[in-house]
Each structure stands twice: as structure tokens, then as C-alpha cells.
Amino acid sequence: MAGKAAKPHTILLGKIVKKATVLRGGGSAFPGLFMEKIDPNFIAKSLSQLPEGVIVISGTNGKTTTTKMVVELLESQGMKVFTNRTGSNFTRGVASSLLEVVSLKGVLDADIAVLELDEAHAVHFVRTVKPRYSLLLNVMRDQLDRFGEIDATAKLLEVIAEATTDTVLVNREDPRLVAVTRGITHAHVEYFGLDSSLLKDFPSDDDMRATHDSRESTLAALSVLKSLDTSGATFTLDKKDYHATLKLQGAYNIYNAAAALGLVQIVKRNDVNYTALFASLQQVQPAFGRGETLIVDGNPLELVLVKNPSGFRLGLSSFAPQGYATMIAINDNYADGRDMSWLWDVDFDSLKQEGVSMLSGVRAYDMALRLQYDNVEIGHVTPNLNAGLKDFIAGNKQTPKRIYCTYTAMLAIRKQLGTITKVEKI
């Protein structure tokens, strides 16, 4: 891939705007929006320089953590990688991230780009930048006010697959993704998947209330999550098993590791250094807010992002409530999705024994009503996130803590926690 760099004067203006935005404490995406206005081809021109092309990662759950893993794993193979690491997964977020790394002459010093993209914005992105590789993680009911029902989301991901020029890596356990990629003939289609023994632990949206699982696939997978244990996981790659002790928490994060491993195999072809690959995987930390652990008053405080029924259910099953004080923070801002009806499709029985110490966020009382139907004891309820977090910490000083939170609630909580403990700046 080779192309012309963006014009120096527009890049200089963009860098000035980015610097000013940081100084004013503004959002990470605004400089990208500015660049889109003054140079609509900035992203395409910058990324066209990359010799190994562009990877697009999309899907309902797991984009941020999977992107982080892919970046670190490719770097373990000696590649220079550009990525939109803030998790701002609209095109303006990509443009803003590019401003940090391109020179004033518009030169991008990298081998490959690994980009997390929101399902809807990815459709616009691939019209101008054709990904060489794409990774499609899953399709679940999420932000119904934006995407409509689940089949509409699958159609968005189909557009990404159709624009991919080399290889599409697909979750074989997601029947909708398999269906929309069956007609792909211009690119290779590969799969990552689960051992049949794990299918019951990773329900698809359709299986949420089913009494059995009938998804077992005959499709061969490049990378398979074979088993989970207390120390980590075993993956099967090229018919060989590899056990890894992981810092990642949560079953969904570990399944996404299988996707990341498969993608590296595709990019590196027959030139994978497996020793370096798994050494890197074992050091990967969760992305911010996705099982991230902070220390407050000498005890761990875990942040677990939840945004749809399958993700919340997997979060609850991945983190045992025993010995932890629990807070749930639910917002319904644009980035969370306005429609919170999905809360009624989550089973909260696992919280009955310990109860929930604090409910907060804009939809705190909706969450309280939902928990009452599952007979989960509630300590306190307040829509005010700052007050809720303060009281939650004060009331559980000597106890490990866990907060399940929607996206904008997570951002607000991290910001407030940054005033009392060390929080990675994003």
C-alpha cells in the first residue's frame, strides 16, 4: 500500500487544535472531527502509506480489549503498529489518533494499522479505506435506538466483510456472522471458535433463555479456546495446544484472545514466533474499564463494562461476587444507548447471596426495579454518580469492590477515581 501524505499545513493546524483540546481538557475525538472538515481525505492518505495495510476490528462486544491484544501481539512479532488506542471508535477518533503520530510532512511510520471501529461508522470508513483484514467478533442486541434489531447490526458487519481485500476472520459460534459471510468469494474467510464443551458458557443472543445449546459447528477454526481454568486458558492453534497464564479477567476477554491469536496467524502467515506470541499474551492487561483493576484504600476495585444482556450475563458469570462489595451504575446517554429494556434479559440470581451495595447512574431506579424482581437485596440507590461512588467506597473501605457500569458511567467513575488513586490516562 503506498500513497501521498496529507498536506503539511493541514496537519500543523490539526496538531495545534489537538494540543489546545488537551490543554482545555476536551474530548479526544474533537481534533479528528476538525481534520475531517478541513481535509476529508486525511485518513485515507495517511493509511495508504502502510506496507501491510489496515485491519478493522468490529462487532458488538470486545472491540477495545481485542484491539489492544492484537496490537501487542503483532508488536511481539516485530511489527510497528498504528492504532486508535483511546477506544474512540468513530472515524474522527481514528483521525485524532493519526494526528499524534504522523509527522508534519504527513509521514506515518508504521507497518500496519489495527483499528477498532463502531459497527455503523465502520460502514462509512470502508467506503474510502479498504481493509486488508477484518475481524468480526459477534452480533448482540446493543443500542437498539441506534442500530435497530440484531439483524440490522449483522448487515452492517457484512459491509465490512465485503470491503475486505484479503482475509475476514469470523466468530464461527455466531450464526448471524457465519450467515452474512458465506457469500464472500473475493476474500478468504477464516474462523475462530470455542471447544464444544464451552458453548454453554458463551450464549448467543438467541440462546439467552434456551435450555440447551445447538450451535456446535462443523466449520474448521484457525484458533480455538479449548478450556478455561483458574490460572488461565488453553488455546488450540494449528492443531497444537498452548496453555497461557493470563492477566486478563473475564471469560469474554479470554475468548477474544482466541480471536486475536487467529488474526496474528493470518497476518504473519507462516512466520509466527509462538514463544514470543504467548509471552506477550500472558502480559496483556485488560483495556480500561474492561475488567480493569484499580487500588483504593489498599483494596482492589474492579471496573466491568456492561452494555447488553449477553455481555452483562458473561460479566456476572466471570466474576464471583463472594467477598466483594458490588455497585451497578447505569446511564442511558447516547454512547450507552437510550433503550435500557435489555436489563430485563439479564439473570441477576448470582447477586442474591451478597446483594448490591449501591445502585447509581441516570437509570438507577430502573436497575433497582429489575433487581427487585430477582429478589436481590439493595443497599442504597442514588442517580448521582459522584455521590454514589463516594458513598460506595466509604461504606466498604476494608472490602474488595466491583462496579458493573455502562460506558459513560465508566468514564465518569474513572475520572472521579483519578482524584483518589492512580488511574491510567486515556
VEXDREN-2710 file (C-alpha; in Angstrom, 1 decimal):
% VEXDREN-2710
k/r/px/py/pz
1/MET/0.0/0.0/0.0
2/ALA/1.5/3.3/-1.0
3/GLY/0.1/6.8/-1.3
4/LYS/0.6/10.5/-0.9
5/ALA/0.8/12.1/2.5
6/ALA/-1.6/14.7/3.7
7/LYS/-0.7/18.4/3.2
8/PRO/1.7/19.8/5.9
9/HIS/-0.3/22.9/6.6
10/THR/-3.5/21.0/7.4
11/ILE/-1.5/18.6/9.7
12/LEU/0.0/21.6/11.5
13/LEU/-3.4/23.1/12.1
14/GLY/-4.7/19.7/13.3
15/LYS/-1.8/19.3/15.7
16/ILE/-2.4/22.8/17.1
17/VAL/-6.1/22.0/17.6
18/LYS/-5.2/18.7/19.3
19/LYS/-2.8/20.4/21.7
20/ALA/-5.3/23.1/22.5
21/THR/-8.0/20.5/23.1
22/VAL/-5.8/18.6/25.5
23/LEU/-4.9/21.8/27.4
24/ARG/-8.6/22.6/27.8
25/GLY/-9.4/19.1/29.0
26/GLY/-11.6/18.4/25.9
27/GLY/-12.6/15.1/24.3
28/SER/-10.1/13.0/22.3
29/ALA/-12.2/13.0/19.1
30/PHE/-12.7/16.7/18.5
31/PRO/-9.3/17.2/16.7
32/GLY/-10.3/14.3/14.4
33/LEU/-13.6/16.0/13.6
34/PHE/-11.7/19.2/12.8
35/MET/-9.4/17.2/10.4
36/GLU/-12.4/15.6/8.7
37/LYS/-13.7/19.1/7.9
38/ILE/-10.5/20.7/6.6
39/ASP/-9.1/17.6/4.9
40/PRO/-11.7/14.8/4.3
41/ASN/-9.0/12.6/2.7
42/PHE/-6.6/12.8/5.7
43/ILE/-7.3/9.3/7.0
44/ALA/-7.2/7.6/3.6
45/LYS/-4.0/9.4/2.6
46/SER/-2.2/8.6/5.9
47/LEU/-3.2/5.0/6.0
48/SER/-2.4/4.4/2.3
49/GLN/1.3/4.5/3.2
50/LEU/1.2/1.3/5.3
51/PRO/3.0/-1.6/3.6
52/GLU/0.9/-4.2/5.4
53/GLY/-2.4/-2.4/5.1
54/VAL/-5.2/-2.0/7.6
55/ILE/-7.0/-4.3/10.0
56/VAL/-10.6/-3.3/11.0
57/ILE/-12.0/-4.9/14.2
58/SER/-15.7/-4.6/14.8
59/GLY/-18.6/-6.3/16.5
60/THR/-20.9/-5.7/19.5
61/ASN/-18.7/-6.8/22.4
62/GLY/-15.0/-6.8/23.0
63/LYS/-13.6/-4.4/20.3
64/THR/-11.4/-2.4/22.6
65/THR/-9.8/-5.2/24.5
66/THR/-9.3/-7.3/21.3
67/THR/-7.7/-4.4/19.5
68/LYS/-5.3/-3.9/22.4
69/MET/-4.4/-7.6/22.3
70/VAL/-3.9/-7.6/18.6
71/VAL/-1.6/-4.6/18.7
72/GLU/0.6/-6.1/21.5
73/LEU/0.7/-9.5/19.8
74/LEU/1.8/-8.0/16.5
75/GLU/4.4/-5.9/18.2
76/SER/5.7/-9.2/19.8
77/GLN/6.3/-10.3/16.2
78/GLY/8.4/-7.2/15.4
79/MET/5.8/-5.1/13.7
80/LYS/5.3/-1.4/14.0
81/VAL/1.6/-0.9/14.7
82/PHE/-0.6/2.2/14.5
83/THR/-3.9/2.1/16.4
84/ASN/-6.7/4.2/17.8
85/ARG/-5.9/3.3/21.4
86/THR/-8.3/5.7/23.2
87/GLY/-11.2/3.5/22.2
88/SER/-12.8/6.4/20.3
89/ASN/-14.1/4.1/17.6
90/PHE/-15.7/6.6/15.2
91/THR/-13.8/7.8/12.2
92/ARG/-13.0/11.0/13.9
93/GLY/-11.3/9.0/16.6
94/VAL/-9.0/7.4/14.0
95/ALA/-8.2/10.9/12.6
96/SER/-7.4/12.2/16.1
97/SER/-5.1/9.3/16.8
98/LEU/-3.3/9.8/13.5
99/LEU/-2.6/13.4/14.4
100/GLU/-0.5/12.1/17.4
101/VAL/1.8/10.1/15.2
102/VAL/2.1/11.5/11.7
103/SER/5.0/13.9/11.0
104/LEU/4.3/17.4/9.8
105/LYS/5.0/16.1/6.3
106/GLY/2.3/13.6/6.8
107/VAL/4.5/10.5/7.1
108/LEU/3.1/7.6/9.1
109/ASP/5.9/5.4/10.5
110/ALA/4.2/2.0/10.9
111/ASP/3.9/-1.3/9.1
112/ILE/0.2/-1.9/9.7
113/ALA/-2.9/-0.3/11.3
114/VAL/-5.2/-2.0/13.8
115/LEU/-8.4/-0.1/14.1
116/GLU/-11.4/-0.6/16.4
117/LEU/-14.5/0.7/14.7
118/ASP/-18.1/1.1/15.8
119/GLU/-20.3/-1.0/13.6
120/ALA/-22.1/1.9/11.9
121/HIS/-19.1/4.1/11.5
122/ALA/-17.1/1.2/10.0
123/VAL/-19.5/1.2/7.1
124/HIS/-18.5/4.8/6.2
125/PHE/-14.8/4.1/6.9
126/VAL/-14.6/1.1/4.5
127/ARG/-16.0/3.1/1.6
128/THR/-12.8/5.1/1.4
129/VAL/-10.3/2.8/3.1
130/LYS/-10.5/-0.9/2.1
131/PRO/-9.2/-3.0/5.0
132/ARG/-6.8/-5.8/4.0
133/TYR/-8.0/-7.8/7.0
134/SER/-11.1/-7.6/9.2
135/LEU/-12.1/-9.3/12.4
136/LEU/-15.8/-9.7/13.2
137/LEU/-16.4/-10.6/16.8
138/ASN/-20.1/-11.0/17.5
139/VAL/-23.6/-9.6/16.9
140/MET/-25.7/-8.9/20.0
141/ARG/-28.6/-6.7/20.8
142/ASP/-27.0/-3.4/21.7
143/GLN/-28.0/0.3/21.5
144/LEU/-31.4/-0.6/19.9
145/ASP/-32.1/3.1/19.4
146/ARG/-29.0/3.4/17.1
147/PHE/-28.8/0.0/15.3
148/GLY/-32.3/-1.3/15.4
149/GLU/-32.7/-5.1/15.9
150/ILE/-29.9/-7.6/15.7
151/ASP/-30.2/-8.5/12.0
152/ALA/-29.6/-4.9/11.1
153/THR/-26.3/-4.9/13.0
154/ALA/-25.3/-8.1/11.2
155/LYS/-25.9/-6.3/7.9
156/LEU/-23.5/-3.5/8.9
157/LEU/-20.8/-6.1/9.6
158/GLU/-21.5/-7.7/6.3
159/VAL/-20.5/-4.4/4.6
160/ILE/-17.1/-4.6/6.3
161/ALA/-16.6/-8.2/5.2
162/GLU/-17.5/-7.3/1.6
163/ALA/-14.9/-4.4/1.6
164/THR/-12.1/-6.6/2.9
165/THR/-9.5/-7.4/0.3
166/ASP/-7.5/-10.3/1.8
167/THR/-9.0/-12.2/4.8
168/VAL/-12.0/-11.9/7.0
169/LEU/-11.8/-13.6/10.5
170/VAL/-15.2/-14.6/11.8
171/ASN/-16.6/-15.9/15.1
172/ARG/-17.9/-19.3/14.0
173/GLU/-20.2/-19.6/17.1
174/ASP/-22.2/-16.6/15.9
175/PRO/-24.8/-17.9/13.4
176/ARG/-25.6/-14.4/12.0
177/LEU/-22.0/-13.7/11.3
178/VAL/-21.5/-17.0/9.6
179/ALA/-24.6/-16.4/7.5
180/VAL/-23.5/-12.9/6.3
181/THR/-20.0/-14.1/5.3
182/ARG/-21.0/-17.3/3.5
183/GLY/-21.3/-15.3/0.2
184/ILE/-17.9/-13.8/0.4
185/THR/-15.9/-15.0/-2.6
186/HIS/-13.4/-12.2/-3.3
187/ALA/-11.6/-12.7/0.1
188/HIS/-10.6/-15.6/2.3
189/VAL/-12.9/-16.4/5.2
190/GLU/-11.3/-17.9/8.3
191/TYR/-12.9/-18.7/11.7
192/PHE/-12.1/-18.6/15.4
193/GLY/-14.2/-20.5/17.9
194/LEU/-14.9/-22.4/21.1
195/ASP/-14.4/-26.0/22.1
196/SER/-17.9/-27.7/22.2
197/SER/-17.5/-28.1/26.0
198/LEU/-17.6/-24.3/26.4
199/LEU/-20.6/-23.4/24.2
200/LYS/-23.0/-23.4/27.2
201/ASP/-20.9/-20.7/28.9
202/PHE/-21.0/-18.3/25.9
203/PRO/-24.7/-18.0/24.9
204/SER/-25.5/-16.2/21.7
205/ASP/-28.3/-13.7/21.9
206/ASP/-30.8/-16.3/20.7
207/ASP/-29.7/-18.8/23.3
208/MET/-30.1/-16.5/26.3
209/ARG/-33.3/-18.2/27.5
210/ALA/-32.8/-21.5/25.8
211/THR/-32.5/-24.7/27.9
212/HIS/-29.9/-26.3/25.6
213/ASP/-27.3/-25.2/23.0
214/SER/-27.5/-26.4/19.4
215/ARG/-24.7/-24.3/17.9
216/GLU/-22.0/-26.9/17.6
217/SER/-20.3/-26.1/14.3
218/THR/-18.7/-28.2/11.6
219/LEU/-16.6/-25.3/10.4
220/ALA/-12.8/-25.6/10.9
221/ALA/-11.4/-22.9/13.1
222/LEU/-7.9/-21.3/12.9
223/SER/-7.9/-20.6/16.6
224/VAL/-9.9/-22.3/19.3
225/LEU/-10.4/-21.5/23.0
226/LYS/-10.2/-25.1/24.3
227/SER/-10.6/-24.7/28.1
228/LEU/-10.6/-22.2/30.9
229/ASP/-9.1/-22.8/34.4
230/THR/-8.2/-20.7/37.5
231/SER/-4.7/-19.9/36.1
232/GLY/-5.6/-19.0/32.5
233/ALA/-6.7/-20.8/29.4
234/THR/-5.7/-23.4/26.8
235/PHE/-5.8/-22.4/23.1
236/THR/-5.6/-24.7/20.0
237/LEU/-3.7/-23.2/17.1
238/ASP/-2.8/-25.3/14.0
239/LYS/-3.9/-28.4/15.9
240/LYS/-1.4/-27.8/18.8
241/ASP/-2.4/-26.8/22.3
242/TYR/-0.9/-23.9/24.2
243/HIS/-1.6/-23.1/27.8
244/ALA/-1.3/-19.4/28.9
245/THR/-1.4/-17.9/32.4
246/LEU/-3.3/-14.7/31.8
247/LYS/-3.6/-11.3/33.4
248/LEU/-6.9/-10.8/31.5
249/GLN/-10.0/-11.4/33.5
250/GLY/-13.4/-12.4/32.3
251/ALA/-14.4/-15.3/30.1
252/TYR/-15.4/-12.9/27.2
253/ASN/-11.9/-11.3/27.2
254/ILE/-10.3/-14.7/27.1
255/TYR/-12.5/-15.8/24.2
256/ASN/-11.4/-12.6/22.4
257/ALA/-7.8/-13.7/22.9
258/ALA/-8.6/-16.6/20.6
259/ALA/-9.7/-14.1/18.0
260/ALA/-6.5/-12.1/18.5
261/LEU/-4.3/-15.1/18.2
262/GLY/-6.1/-16.2/15.0
263/LEU/-5.7/-12.8/13.5
264/VAL/-1.9/-12.7/14.1
265/GLN/-1.6/-16.1/12.4
266/ILE/-3.3/-14.6/9.3
267/VAL/-1.2/-11.5/9.2
268/LYS/2.1/-13.3/9.8
269/ARG/1.2/-16.3/7.6
270/ASN/3.9/-19.0/8.3
271/ASP/6.2/-16.7/10.2
272/VAL/4.8/-16.7/13.7
273/ASN/7.1/-16.8/16.7
274/TYR/4.8/-18.7/19.0
275/THR/7.2/-18.3/22.0
276/ALA/7.1/-14.5/21.7
277/LEU/3.4/-14.6/20.9
278/PHE/2.3/-16.3/24.1
279/ALA/4.9/-14.5/26.2
280/SER/3.2/-11.3/25.0
281/LEU/-0.4/-12.6/25.6
282/GLN/0.5/-13.5/29.2
283/GLN/1.4/-9.9/29.8
284/VAL/-1.7/-8.2/28.3
285/GLN/-3.7/-6.2/30.8
286/PRO/-7.4/-5.5/30.3
287/ALA/-8.3/-2.4/28.4
288/PHE/-9.6/0.5/30.6
289/GLY/-12.9/-0.3/32.2
290/ARG/-13.0/-3.9/30.8
291/GLY/-12.1/-5.8/33.9
292/GLU/-9.5/-3.1/34.9
293/THR/-8.4/-3.3/38.5
294/LEU/-7.5/-0.1/40.5
295/ILE/-6.4/0.1/44.1
296/VAL/-8.5/2.1/46.5
297/ASP/-7.8/2.2/50.3
298/GLY/-5.4/-0.7/49.8
299/ASN/-8.1/-3.0/48.2
300/PRO/-8.8/-3.8/44.6
301/LEU/-11.7/-2.0/42.8
302/GLU/-12.7/-3.7/39.5
303/LEU/-14.5/-1.9/36.7
304/VAL/-16.6/-4.1/34.4
305/LEU/-18.2/-2.6/31.3
306/VAL/-21.7/-3.8/30.6
307/LYS/-23.9/-2.7/27.6
308/ASN/-26.1/-5.6/26.5
309/PRO/-27.7/-8.7/28.0
310/SER/-25.1/-11.2/26.8
311/GLY/-22.2/-9.0/28.0
312/PHE/-23.7/-8.4/31.4
313/ARG/-24.5/-12.1/31.8
314/LEU/-21.0/-13.1/30.9
315/GLY/-19.6/-10.5/33.3
316/LEU/-21.7/-11.8/36.1
317/SER/-20.6/-15.4/35.4
318/SER/-16.9/-14.4/35.1
319/PHE/-16.5/-12.6/38.4
320/ALA/-17.6/-14.4/41.6
321/PRO/-19.5/-12.0/43.9
322/GLN/-18.3/-13.7/47.1
323/GLY/-16.1/-11.4/49.2
324/TYR/-16.8/-8.3/47.0
325/ALA/-19.0/-5.3/47.5
326/THR/-20.9/-4.7/44.3
327/MET/-22.1/-1.4/42.7
328/ILE/-24.0/-1.1/39.5
329/ALA/-24.0/2.2/37.6
330/ILE/-26.4/2.5/34.6
331/ASN/-26.6/5.5/32.3
332/ASP/-28.7/6.0/29.2
333/ASN/-26.7/8.6/27.4
334/TYR/-26.2/8.4/23.6
335/ALA/-23.0/6.4/23.8
336/ASP/-24.7/3.9/26.2
337/GLY/-27.9/3.5/24.1
338/ARG/-31.2/5.1/25.2
339/ASP/-33.1/1.9/25.4
340/MET/-32.5/0.0/28.7
341/SER/-35.1/-2.7/28.1
342/TRP/-32.2/-5.2/27.7
343/LEU/-31.7/-5.2/31.5
344/TRP/-34.8/-7.4/31.8
345/ASP/-33.0/-10.1/29.8
346/VAL/-30.1/-10.5/32.3
347/ASP/-30.3/-13.1/35.1
348/PHE/-29.1/-11.5/38.4
349/ASP/-29.5/-14.6/40.6
350/SER/-25.8/-14.7/41.2
351/LEU/-26.0/-11.5/43.2
352/LYS/-28.7/-12.8/45.7
353/GLN/-26.3/-14.0/48.3
354/GLU/-24.1/-10.9/48.6
355/GLY/-26.7/-8.3/47.4
356/VAL/-25.8/-5.0/45.8
357/SER/-24.4/-2.2/48.0
358/MET/-25.0/0.7/45.6
359/LEU/-27.1/1.5/42.5
360/SER/-26.3/4.7/40.7
361/GLY/-26.5/6.5/37.4
362/VAL/-29.3/8.0/35.4
363/ARG/-31.3/4.8/35.3
364/ALA/-30.5/3.7/38.9
365/TYR/-34.2/3.3/39.8
366/ASP/-34.8/1.2/36.7
367/MET/-32.0/-1.1/37.8
368/ALA/-33.5/-1.2/41.3
369/LEU/-36.8/-2.3/40.0
370/ARG/-35.2/-5.0/37.9
371/LEU/-33.2/-6.4/40.9
372/GLN/-36.4/-6.5/43.0
373/TYR/-37.9/-9.0/40.5
374/ASP/-34.8/-11.3/41.1
375/ASN/-35.0/-10.8/44.9
376/VAL/-31.6/-9.1/45.1
377/GLU/-31.1/-7.1/48.2
378/ILE/-30.2/-3.4/47.6
379/GLY/-28.2/-1.2/49.9
380/HIS/-28.5/2.3/48.5
381/VAL/-29.9/4.0/45.4
382/THR/-28.8/7.4/44.0
383/PRO/-28.8/8.7/40.4
384/ASN/-25.9/11.0/41.3
385/LEU/-22.8/9.0/40.2
386/ASN/-20.3/11.1/42.2
387/ALA/-22.2/10.8/45.4
388/GLY/-22.9/7.1/44.8
389/LEU/-19.3/6.3/44.2
390/LYS/-18.2/8.3/47.2
391/ASP/-20.7/6.5/49.5
392/PHE/-19.9/3.1/48.0
393/ILE/-16.2/3.5/48.7
394/ALA/-16.8/5.0/52.2
395/GLY/-19.2/2.2/53.2
396/ASN/-16.9/-0.6/52.0
397/LYS/-13.4/0.6/53.0
398/GLN/-12.0/-2.8/54.0
399/THR/-13.6/-4.8/51.2
400/PRO/-12.6/-5.5/47.6
401/LYS/-15.1/-3.8/45.3
402/ARG/-16.5/-4.3/41.9
403/ILE/-18.5/-1.9/39.7
404/TYR/-20.6/-3.0/36.7
405/CYS/-21.1/0.1/34.6
406/THR/-22.3/1.3/31.2
407/TYR/-19.9/3.2/29.0
408/THR/-20.5/6.8/30.1
409/ALA/-20.9/5.8/33.7
410/MET/-17.5/4.1/33.5
411/LEU/-15.8/7.2/32.1
412/ALA/-17.3/9.4/34.8
413/ILE/-16.3/6.8/37.5
414/ARG/-12.7/6.6/36.2
415/LYS/-12.4/10.4/36.2
416/GLN/-13.6/10.6/39.8
417/LEU/-11.3/7.7/40.9
418/GLY/-8.4/9.5/39.3
419/THR/-8.7/12.1/42.1
420/ILE/-8.0/9.5/44.8
421/THR/-5.9/6.7/43.2
422/LYS/-3.7/6.0/40.2
423/VAL/-5.7/5.7/37.0
424/GLU/-4.2/5.2/33.6
425/LYS/-4.9/8.3/31.5
426/ILE/-6.5/7.6/28.1
END
